[in-house]
């Protein structure tokens, strides 16, 4: 398609990368879009050495001129540079701010939870439209706005930008964070009502609504009276075929692999699996290695002989790492708060796991979208009880049956090719953006995305 058919897209909040769910999804959806027709505006703390510049190198860092902290946080919070980031003139090492590991850990483990619990996280900062930022937008002159949001400040910011530009806005929800507001704060009921009203106001300024799963789209239709279309992370099937598993025999030592983030709830599920494998090795005579591929090795891992920590590997190596394992483990958190957050989410790595050809074992609450999806298409063995015995039974079910491993793996690869192939999904997504620009948002602004289905 000729470059002049593509509208200019301003992306808010989420940078391109291959490490976060939102960044990977964004990258795979916009790949192939003309580089000079994409620009990103995002907070300084999300710009890092993994920020991608092959799809877009026109970044504006929302810093101290836009992000306004209230007293006393204006004296505590780190101040970031505001303005365009010229990746073409300077490398990532010069652009990415150096961060104190101790400061980051203190903020993550103590300060930020305190702000959330007291409710101050919902009122301690705002993101304003500074003159330099508006000049940058004017120079780029976007036709379409694409936005992700993870909280109150970013939601209000997206609304401000849309009102300022008066251009059609596409909103894409990754996780159901609004459901956590009531649970995480002393004044959660108050903030939930207020933020719900502000989120609905933002959606009223949108022209196209996207969800990360079918379950989310159904729920959001009820909750927000909007028609959401589902766009989960698409994958390059040919890329994943490079390391795709074709043989489901087990060797002398079996490898169970988990790759991804490691929050508190996920750690609990990982520990449960480590305990199960340790027991099977000691008492059952099995030889199973549990590889945990995460950024940093946790202290508890040393307590289990079966656990092998592996740091993140380059994305290009993942097909071989995933295809080289015997079982891929996909755990979720079983806490009440986590269930509310993840209930309608779909893990970014789910489609990557599917394409690997390695059988998948899911350990997740029954009511999550990933369990419903797996059960409806039979692409994974599913354990929904938070119980080591149930997990052991699920794991042994795969270990003892080659036919089950093969059946699950082949169902997963077929689904990856039919529903998650980036060539198909990306074209559908990009065609929607192009069509939205042609209509100039006139029909969408009044009817949501009903016009798509007419």
N, C-alpha and C positions, 0 to 999 in steps of 0.2 A: 504494500500500500504506500502511495506517495506521502512524503512527509507533510505536505500541506493539508492532508486529511485529518491530521492529529491536532487536537486543540492543545493549548498550553495549560498544564496542570500544576497548581500550587498545592503541595502536600504539607499538611499541618501535623506537628507533634512527633511523628514517627520517621526516623531516618532509615535509609537502606542499610541493611546488614544481614549477615548470615548466622547470627547467634541468638536473636530473640524471635519469639513467635511472630510478633507484628512486623519486624524487619524482614524476616524470611518470606512471609506471605506477600508483603509489599514488593519485594525484589522479584519474586516469581510472577506476580501479576503484571508488573510494569516493564518487565524485560522486553526489549525490542522497541520501546517507545522512543521517539527521537530525543536525544540527550538535551538538545537546546530547547526542548519544550517541557521540561520538568524542573521544578525548583522545590526545595524543602526548607521549611522553617521549624526549628525544634530547639528544645532547651539544651544548654551547654553540657549538662551532666550525662546526656545520652550520646554525645559525640565521643567516640573512642577509636582505638586503632583498628577496630573491625568495621567501622563505617565504610560502606561501599561507595565508590566514586565512578564505577564503570557505567552505571545507568544514569546517575545524576551527580554532577560536581558543583551545582549551583546551590549552595547552602547558606542560610542566614541563621546565625546562632542567637537565640533569644537569651539575652544576658541581663546585665545590671540596668540597662536602659528600659527594658521591658518588664522584667520580673521584679516586682516590688514586694519586699518583705515588711511586715508590721513590727513595731517595737515589741520585745527586744531582739527579735530574730534578725532585724536588719543589721545588727552588730555582730551576729553569730554566724549566719549563713554565708557560705562562700559566694563571692561575687565573680561572675563570669563575664568575659568580653562580649559585647554586643556588636553585631555586624556581620557582613558577608565573610565566608570562609573561602579563601582562594586556594583550593587544592591543586590547581594547575601551576601555581607559583611556589607553593610550599608543601612539603610532605606532611604526612599524618603526625610524625614525631614533633613537628614545629607547631601544628595546629591543636593537637589534643592536649588539654591541660593536665599537668601532673597532679595526681591526687595522693594524699597521705592514706596509706592502707589502714592505719590506726583510726584516723578520723572517719573514714568510710565505714569501718566496722562498728565504731561507736554509734554513728548515726543510724546505721541499719539495724543494730541490735537493741539500742536503748532509746535514743533521742526520737527517731521517727515513730516507734511504737507508742511512746509517751504522747506525742502530738496527736496520733490517731485516737488513742484512748480518751484523751481530754476533749476531743473535738476541735482542737486548735488547728489541726491539719486542714480543716475545711474553711478556715478564715484567716490563716496566717500569711497568705500571699495572693497576689493577682498578677496577671500577665496583661500588660497594657500595649496599645498600639503607639509606639514611639515614632517620632518624625523620621529617623533613619530607616526604621522598618517599613513605614508607609512609602518612603521614597524608593526603597528596594522593590517593593511590590509594584509600584507604579512603573518602574523600569522594566520589570519582567512582564507585566500586563497579562495576567492569567485569564483564561476563559472558563476554567473549572477549578473548584476547590475539592480536594480529597482530604478527609480528616479522620483520624483516630483520636480517642480520648480515654484517659485513665482516671479522671477525677474532676472535681468541681472547677478548679482553676483553668484546666485545659478546655473543659466544656464551655465555660463563659468566654474564653479566648476565641474559640472557633466561631461562636455566635457573633462576637465583635468583628472578626475578619469578614464574615459573610455580609454583615450589615454595611461594613465599609465598602466592600467591593460590589455588592449587589449581583454576584455571579452565582450560578447553580453550585450547590455543595453536595458532595457524596459523603455519607457517614458510614464507617465500617467499624462494627463492634467486635472486639476480640474476646473479652471476658465479661461476665455479668457483675462487674464491680459495684453497681448501684445497690445490689442486694446485701452487700457487706456493711454498708454504712451504719445501719441500725445496730448491728452486733458489735461493732468495733469502738463505739464511742459512748461516753456517759450520757450524752444528749443525742443519742442515735436517732430517736424518733423524730425529733425536731429537724435534724439535718437530712434525714431521709425524705421527709416531705418537701423541704426547701429545694434539695438537689433534684428530686424527681420533677418538680415544677420547672427548674432551670433546664434540665435535660429535655423535657417536652418542648420547651421554648426553642432550644437549639434544633430539635428535630423538625419543628415548624419552619425553620429556615433552610431545611435540606430539601433536595430534589430527588435523591436516590438513597435507598436504605439497604445496607448490606449486613448480614450476620455471618458468624463463623461456622454455624451448624444449622441443620434443618430444625433441630429442637429449639434452638434460640429463635429462629425465624417464626416458629409457631407461637412461642411464648410472647415474643415482642409484638406480634399482631394483636394479642389479647391485651397486653399491658399498655402499649403506646398507640394502638389503632393505626398502625402503619404496615404496609406490605414490605417485608424484608426479603431480599434475595440472598441465597446462601453462596458464599465464596470462601472456601477453605483453602489452605495452602496447596497450590498445584505443584506437580513435580515433573522434571524432565525424565521421562521414562527411559529414554536411551542412555542418559547419564547413569541411572541406577542399574541398568542392565549390565554395566561394565563389571560389577562385582556380584551380580545376582546369583543366589544359591540355586543349584540345579539338582543336587544330590542330598537326600535327607537321612543318610546313614550317620551314625554317631561313631566317633573314634574312641580311643582309650580314655580320653578326658573330654568331658562335655563342657562347653562354654555357654553360660547365661550372661547376656550383656544388657546393661542399662546405660543409656546415653542421654544426657540432658541436664536440667537444673536440679538443685538439691536444697529445697526449702525444708522447714521443720517437719511438715507433714509428710513430704516425700521421703525424708530421712527415716521416719518411723517405718514406712512401708519397705524401704530398702533394708533396714535392720531385720525386719521380719523375714524377708527373703534370705538374708545372710544366715540367720538362725536356722531356717529350714534346710538350706544347703549344707551347713555345718553338721547338722544332725544326720542328714542322709549320708554324708561322707564318713562320719564316725561310726554310726550304728547300722547303716544300710549297705555299707560296702561300695558306695558310689564314688566316682571321681569327677566331681563337678567344680568348675572354677567360676566364680562370680566376678565378672569384670564390671567395674563402675567407672564410667567415662564422664567425669565432671571436672570443673575448673580446679578445685582444690581438694586435697585429701583430708577427710574428716578424721578426728582422733579415734572415733569408735571403730573405724575400719581395721585398725591394727589388732583388735580383739578376735577377729575371725580369720583363720588360716585360709579359708576359701576365697577371701576377697582380694582382688587385685585392682588397685587404683590406676586409672589411665587418664592423663590430662586430655583436654580438648585436642582434637586433631584437625588439620585443615579440611574444609568441607569436601575437597576433591577426593579425600581418602575414605569418606564415609561409606560409599557403596561397598568397598572391600572389607571394611571393619564390620558393617552390619551383615553382609553376606557371608563373612567368615565365622560368625557366631552360630551356635546351634539353636539357641532360643533367644528372642528379644523380649525383654521385660518392660512392660508399660504400667507403672504403678501410679496411683492417685492417693490423695490424702482422704482419710475417712472422718475428719473432724466436721462438726456441724457448720462452722464458718467456711471451711474449705469447700464443702459440698455446695453451699450457696454460690460461691465464687466460680466453681468449675462446672457446675451442673449443665450448663448449656455450651461449654467450650469444647473445642476439638483440638487435641495436642498437635502442634505443628509437625512433630515427628511421626504422627500416625500414618500419614500417606507415605512418608519415607520408609518407615518400617514395612509397610505393605509391599512396596516395590522391591525390597531387598531379597525376597524369596525365602527368608528365614521365618519359621513359625513364631507367632507372637503369643505371649501370655499377658493378659490384662488383669490387674489387681485393683479394683475400683468399686466405689459404691454403686448399687443397682441403678439409682436414679440419674446417672450421668449420661450425657449425649453419646460419649464414646462407647459405653456398654450397649446402649440401644442400637447404635450403628453396627457394632461388632456382631451382636446377636442376629440382627436382621440380614446380614450378608455373610455370616460365618467366617470372618477373616481372622479370628483369634480365639484362643481358649480363654474363657472368662471366669474369674473368681470374684464374687461380690460380697463375700463374708470377710470381715476383718478378723481373721482367725488363722493361725499358723497351720493348723491341721487341714483346713480347707485349701490353703495355698499349697501345702505339700501334696495334697491329692491332685490339684490341678497341674502342678509341675510333673508329678509322676505319670499322670495321664499322657503327657506329651513325650516324656522320656521313654516310656514303655511301648509306645505305638508309633512305628514309622508311618503307617498309613494315615494316622491322624495328623502327624506333622506335615506330611505331603499334601493332604487334603486342605488343611488350613492355609499353608503357604501358597498353594496354587489359587485358592479362592481370593487371597489377598492380592496377588499379582494381577489377577484378572480385573479386580475392582480398581486397582491403581491405574490400569491402562484404560478402563472404560469411563471412570468418573473423575480421575485426578490428573490425567495427562495435561501438562501445562500448555501444549499446543491448542488443545480444545478449550480448556478453561480460560486461558489467557485471551484467546480470540473473543470468547463470549464476554469477558469482562471489558476488554478494550473497546469492543463494538458498542457496549452500553454507554461508555464514556463519550465516544464519538457521536452516538445518536443523541445523547443528552445535550451536547453542544449544538447540534443541528437544530434541535427544538428550542434552544436558547432558554430551557428551563420553564417555558411558559405553562405547559401542561403539568409539569411535575410540581411546580411550586404550590399548586392548588390541590392536586390529587395524589401527591406522593408519587410512587412509581406505577400507578395503575395504567398509565399511558403505554408502558412497555407491553402490557398484555392485550391491548386493544387491537 
